[in-house]
Amino acid sequence: MKHPIICTCFDINQDTVEAAIDEGHDDFRKLRVVLGVAGDCGNCHRPINKLLKARRLANAPTPQAPARRRFPMPWRHMSHAKLEQEYSPSSCVDDFMVYIHDYINYSNTALEQLPCQRDLAYSHNEGEVLDYFPVQTDQKNAPLVVFIHGGYWQELSKNESCFMAPAIIKQGINLAVVNYTLAPETSINRMIAQCCRAVAWLLQEAQNLGFDANQVIIAGSSAGSHLAASVLQAAQQNLHGLTPTSIAGAILLSGVYDLRPLVNTYVNAPLKLTDEGATALSPGLYSNQGIPPCVIAYGSNETQEFKRQSDEYHQQLLSDGVTSTCVEIPQRNHFDIVFDLGSLVTEFSL
């Protein structure tokens, strides 16, 4: 039937109802008044509401493509014990404290043997300081590596994290090692803002410190890689004093780019992440178009989840048109891969 009857009591057809909807009478009460349908008529209630619903669906705006990206979730099918093991870097080594002691000892050696401007404040907030190791030549405008330490956002500091300084300085590259507040004293959101402020301050001080502001490489290990990737995204959005041209490249070691698996693990005790918060703080779940070239690396002796996170993030970057290299370094684990930072810097034409 071309114009089906909607209400036999009042001889109202579909065209009449649709014409009234087009005039702006977009709910049942309005339509009943306009069409002159008596309140006690029950024949038309369902068909008129069906037309209303169909029209609303047809006129609804086409949803924009979501900003979030697909990031595989094999961890959802793991037991709690397996999930905790996969996100426990120490599960692949006999004693991770051996590496922490190396961090401390080699950092102390670097501080003793190399010129260093210690505890430079990059803001007026307590604890927002960094150490700066200048190149030991008369070379001006040398590149700069900005290193963000790991420790699952809750351990370590810049003081144990400058052991790579000799290898970086040897290549004629300056080094800055950033300190940031740890959980549970603060949130990951604030840590990201702190790291952004550190980079922005360094750029402002480029001439005074003697490095080339156009050759700044940001680097991180483990949680520091997550923070570094988050700084890259912030720069793309012109946040915290950064711009899309602030950073020339990034070296990301054994990072976590999707935080959702951590919500139900021991890692989250001081972080207090919710599913929503973990999603919002995951650089792997959002577009990274326009960020600078990245080198992503992990050790051969790491859990499958840490390897997968790096591989997946690398693929996301490639799909966003970002120049990205992903390498597995033989005979390295989550803790000692950072000793290769000096050699990985050579991936960039500095």
C-alpha positions as CSV (number, residue, x, y, z in Angstrom):
1,M,0.0,0.0,0.0
2,K,1.5,3.4,-1.0
3,H,0.0,5.4,1.9
4,P,-0.8,2.9,4.7
5,I,-3.4,3.9,7.2
6,I,-2.0,4.7,10.6
7,C,-5.2,5.3,12.5
8,T,-8.5,3.9,11.2
9,C,-10.5,5.8,13.8
10,F,-9.5,9.2,12.3
11,D,-8.4,8.1,8.9
12,I,-4.8,9.2,9.3
13,N,-2.2,7.8,6.9
14,Q,1.6,7.6,7.0
15,D,2.2,10.6,4.7
16,T,0.1,12.8,7.0
17,V,2.1,11.7,10.0
18,E,5.5,12.2,8.3
19,A,4.5,15.7,7.0
20,A,3.7,16.7,10.6
21,I,7.0,15.3,11.8
22,D,8.8,17.4,9.1
23,E,7.1,20.5,10.4
24,G,8.8,19.9,13.8
25,H,6.2,18.0,15.7
26,D,8.7,15.4,16.9
27,D,7.1,13.7,19.8
28,F,3.9,11.7,20.2
29,R,2.0,14.3,22.2
30,K,2.6,17.0,19.7
31,L,1.6,14.8,16.9
32,R,-1.6,13.7,18.5
33,V,-2.7,17.3,19.0
34,V,-1.7,18.3,15.4
35,L,-3.4,15.3,13.9
36,G,-6.5,15.7,16.0
37,V,-6.3,12.2,17.5
38,A,-8.4,11.7,20.6
39,G,-6.5,10.8,23.8
40,D,-8.5,7.6,24.2
41,C,-7.6,6.3,20.8
42,G,-5.1,3.4,21.2
43,N,-4.9,2.3,17.6
44,C,-2.3,4.8,16.5
45,H,0.1,4.9,19.5
46,R,2.5,2.2,18.3
47,P,2.7,3.0,14.5
48,I,3.2,6.7,15.1
49,N,6.0,6.1,17.6
50,K,7.5,3.7,15.2
51,L,7.6,6.4,12.5
52,L,9.1,8.9,15.0
53,K,11.8,6.5,15.9
54,A,12.7,5.7,12.3
55,R,12.8,9.4,11.5
56,R,15.1,10.2,14.4
57,L,17.5,7.4,13.4
58,A,17.5,8.7,9.8
59,N,18.2,12.2,10.9
60,A,20.9,11.4,13.5
61,P,24.3,12.8,12.6
62,T,26.8,10.3,11.3
63,P,29.2,9.6,14.2
64,Q,32.7,10.7,13.6
65,A,35.4,8.0,13.5
66,P,36.5,7.4,17.2
67,A,39.9,8.8,18.2
68,R,40.7,5.5,19.8
69,R,42.7,2.9,17.9
70,R,42.4,-0.8,18.0
71,F,45.0,-2.4,20.3
72,P,44.8,-6.2,20.6
73,M,43.9,-7.5,24.1
74,P,45.2,-11.1,24.5
75,W,45.7,-10.3,28.2
76,R,41.9,-10.5,28.7
77,H,42.2,-14.2,28.3
78,M,45.0,-14.7,30.8
79,S,44.6,-15.9,34.3
80,H,45.4,-13.4,37.0
81,A,48.6,-15.2,37.8
82,K,49.7,-15.2,34.2
83,L,48.8,-11.5,33.7
84,E,50.9,-10.5,36.7
85,Q,53.8,-12.6,35.5
86,E,53.7,-11.0,32.0
87,Y,53.7,-7.5,33.4
88,S,56.4,-8.3,36.0
89,P,59.8,-7.6,34.2
90,S,61.7,-9.3,37.0
91,S,60.1,-12.6,36.1
92,C,62.7,-13.0,33.3
93,V,65.8,-12.5,35.4
94,D,67.3,-14.1,38.5
95,D,67.7,-11.0,40.5
96,F,66.7,-7.6,39.2
97,M,68.5,-5.8,42.1
98,V,71.8,-6.7,40.4
99,Y,70.8,-4.3,37.6
100,I,69.5,-1.6,40.1
101,H,72.9,-1.7,41.8
102,D,74.6,-1.3,38.4
103,Y,72.4,1.7,37.7
104,I,73.5,3.3,41.0
105,N,77.2,2.4,40.7
106,Y,77.6,3.5,37.0
107,S,75.5,6.7,37.7
108,N,77.8,7.6,40.6
109,T,80.8,7.0,38.3
110,A,79.3,9.3,35.6
111,L,78.6,12.0,38.1
112,E,82.1,11.8,39.5
113,Q,83.9,11.7,36.2
114,L,81.9,14.0,33.9
115,P,81.0,17.7,34.1
116,C,77.4,17.9,35.2
117,Q,75.0,20.7,36.1
118,R,72.9,19.0,38.8
119,D,69.4,19.7,40.0
120,L,68.5,22.4,37.4
121,A,65.0,23.4,38.2
122,Y,62.7,23.3,35.2
123,S,59.8,24.8,37.2
124,H,59.0,26.4,40.6
125,N,57.5,23.1,41.8
126,E,59.5,21.0,44.4
127,G,61.3,18.1,42.9
128,E,60.9,19.2,39.3
129,V,64.7,19.2,38.5
130,L,67.0,17.6,36.0
131,D,70.7,16.9,35.6
132,Y,72.5,18.2,32.5
133,F,75.7,16.6,31.1
134,P,77.3,18.9,28.4
135,V,79.5,17.6,25.7
136,Q,83.2,17.9,26.7
137,T,84.4,19.8,23.6
138,D,84.1,23.4,22.3
139,Q,81.4,22.1,20.0
140,K,78.3,24.4,20.1
141,N,74.8,23.5,19.2
142,A,75.3,19.8,19.6
143,P,72.2,17.5,19.8
144,L,70.5,16.7,23.1
145,V,69.1,13.5,24.4
146,V,66.4,13.9,27.1
147,F,66.1,10.7,29.2
148,I,63.1,9.7,31.3
149,H,63.7,6.9,33.7
150,G,61.5,3.8,34.3
151,G,60.4,2.1,37.5
152,Y,56.7,1.6,36.8
153,W,56.0,5.2,37.7
154,Q,56.7,4.5,41.3
155,E,60.4,3.8,41.7
156,L,63.9,5.2,40.9
157,S,64.9,8.8,40.1
158,K,67.3,10.8,38.0
159,N,70.1,10.0,40.5
160,E,70.2,6.3,39.5
161,S,69.5,7.0,35.8
162,C,72.5,8.8,34.3
163,F,74.7,5.8,33.8
164,M,74.4,6.1,30.0
165,A,76.0,9.6,30.1
166,P,79.6,8.5,29.1
167,A,78.3,6.7,26.0
168,I,76.1,9.6,25.0
169,I,78.7,12.3,25.7
170,K,81.3,10.3,23.8
171,Q,79.3,10.8,20.6
172,G,79.3,14.5,21.0
173,I,75.7,14.6,22.3
174,N,74.5,16.4,25.4
175,L,72.3,14.5,27.9
176,A,69.6,15.7,30.3
177,V,68.1,13.3,32.8
178,V,64.7,14.2,34.1
179,N,63.3,13.9,37.6
180,Y,59.6,13.6,38.1
181,T,57.3,12.9,41.1
182,L,56.4,9.2,41.7
183,A,53.2,7.4,42.6
184,P,51.4,7.3,44.9
185,E,52.4,10.9,45.7
186,T,51.1,12.0,42.3
187,S,49.2,10.8,39.2
188,I,50.5,9.7,35.8
189,N,48.8,12.7,34.3
190,R,50.9,15.0,36.4
191,M,54.1,13.0,35.5
192,I,53.4,13.5,31.9
193,A,52.9,17.3,32.5
194,Q,56.2,17.4,34.4
195,C,58.1,15.7,31.6
196,C,56.6,18.1,29.1
197,R,57.6,21.0,31.3
198,A,61.1,19.7,31.5
199,V,61.4,19.5,27.7
200,A,59.8,22.9,27.2
201,W,62.3,24.4,29.8
202,L,65.2,22.8,28.1
203,L,64.2,24.3,24.8
204,Q,63.9,27.7,26.3
205,E,67.4,27.3,27.7
206,A,69.0,25.8,24.6
207,Q,71.3,28.7,23.9
208,N,72.4,29.0,27.5
209,L,73.0,25.3,27.8
210,G,74.7,25.0,24.4
211,F,72.6,22.5,22.5
212,D,70.7,22.6,19.2
213,A,67.0,23.1,19.9
214,N,66.3,21.5,16.5
215,Q,68.0,18.2,17.4
216,V,66.3,17.1,20.6
217,I,65.8,13.4,21.0
218,I,63.5,12.2,23.8
219,A,64.3,8.7,25.3
220,G,62.7,6.6,27.9
221,S,62.8,3.1,29.4
222,S,59.8,1.1,30.6
223,A,57.5,3.5,32.2
224,G,59.8,6.2,31.0
225,S,59.0,5.1,27.4
226,H,55.3,5.5,28.1
227,L,55.9,9.0,29.5
228,A,58.1,9.9,26.5
229,A,55.4,8.6,24.0
230,S,52.8,10.7,26.0
231,V,55.1,13.8,25.7
232,L,55.2,13.2,21.9
233,Q,51.4,13.3,21.8
234,A,51.2,16.4,24.0
235,A,53.6,18.2,21.6
236,Q,51.3,17.3,18.7
237,Q,48.5,19.0,20.6
238,N,50.5,22.1,21.5
239,L,50.2,21.3,25.2
240,H,52.5,22.3,28.1
241,G,54.5,24.7,26.1
242,L,55.4,22.2,23.4
243,T,54.7,22.2,19.7
244,P,54.8,19.6,16.9
245,T,58.4,20.7,16.0
246,S,59.7,20.6,19.6
247,I,61.1,17.1,19.4
248,A,63.1,15.6,16.5
249,G,62.8,11.9,17.5
250,A,62.3,9.4,20.2
251,I,63.9,6.2,21.5
252,L,61.5,4.0,23.4
253,L,62.8,1.0,25.3
254,S,60.6,-1.8,26.6
255,G,57.6,0.5,27.0
256,V,54.0,0.0,27.9
257,Y,51.7,1.8,25.5
258,D,48.4,0.3,26.5
259,L,47.9,0.6,30.3
260,R,44.6,-1.3,30.5
261,P,46.2,-4.6,31.3
262,L,47.8,-3.1,34.4
263,V,44.5,-2.2,36.1
264,N,44.1,-5.6,37.8
265,T,47.7,-6.2,38.6
266,Y,50.0,-5.4,41.6
267,V,51.4,-2.5,39.5
268,N,48.2,-0.6,40.0
269,A,48.2,-0.5,43.8
270,P,50.0,3.0,44.0
271,L,48.7,4.2,40.6
272,K,44.9,3.6,41.3
273,L,44.1,3.5,37.6
274,T,40.5,2.8,36.6
275,D,39.7,1.2,33.2
276,E,38.7,4.7,31.9
277,G,41.8,6.3,33.3
278,A,44.1,3.7,31.8
279,T,42.4,4.0,28.4
280,A,42.8,7.8,28.5
281,L,46.5,7.5,29.4
282,S,47.5,4.9,26.7
283,P,49.3,6.5,23.8
284,G,48.8,3.3,21.8
285,L,45.1,3.7,21.8
286,Y,45.1,7.1,20.0
287,S,46.3,8.6,16.8
288,N,50.0,9.4,16.6
289,Q,49.9,11.1,13.3
290,G,52.6,13.7,12.9
291,I,54.9,12.6,15.7
292,P,58.7,12.5,14.8
293,P,60.6,9.3,13.9
294,C,60.8,6.7,16.6
295,V,63.2,3.8,17.4
296,I,61.4,1.2,19.5
297,A,63.4,-1.6,21.1
298,Y,63.1,-4.4,23.6
299,G,65.3,-7.3,24.8
300,S,65.1,-10.9,23.7
301,N,64.8,-11.9,27.3
302,E,61.5,-10.2,28.1
303,T,57.9,-11.3,28.6
304,Q,55.7,-11.8,25.6
305,E,53.5,-8.9,26.6
306,F,56.3,-6.4,26.8
307,K,57.4,-7.6,23.3
308,R,53.9,-7.4,22.0
309,Q,53.3,-3.9,23.3
310,S,56.3,-2.6,21.5
311,D,55.5,-4.5,18.3
312,E,51.9,-3.3,18.3
313,Y,52.8,0.3,19.0
314,H,55.3,0.2,16.2
315,Q,52.6,-1.0,13.8
316,Q,50.3,1.7,15.0
317,L,53.0,4.3,14.3
318,L,53.5,2.9,10.8
319,S,49.8,3.0,10.1
320,D,49.8,6.7,11.1
321,G,52.6,7.5,8.7
322,V,55.3,7.8,11.3
323,T,58.8,6.7,10.5
324,S,59.4,3.9,13.0
325,T,62.0,1.2,13.5
326,C,61.4,-1.7,15.9
327,V,64.2,-4.0,17.0
328,E,64.7,-6.9,19.4
329,I,68.1,-6.7,20.9
330,P,69.7,-10.2,21.6
331,Q,70.8,-11.2,25.1
332,R,69.2,-8.1,26.7
333,N,66.4,-8.0,29.2
334,H,64.0,-5.3,30.5
335,F,66.7,-3.9,32.9
336,D,69.9,-3.9,30.9
337,I,68.6,-2.9,27.5
338,V,68.9,0.7,28.6
339,F,72.7,0.3,28.5
340,D,72.3,0.2,24.7
341,L,70.8,3.7,24.6
342,G,74.1,5.2,23.4
343,S,74.3,2.9,20.4
344,L,70.6,3.4,19.5
345,V,71.1,7.1,19.2
346,T,73.2,6.4,16.1
347,E,69.9,5.5,14.4
348,F,69.3,9.2,14.0
349,S,71.2,11.5,11.7
350,L,72.5,13.9,14.4
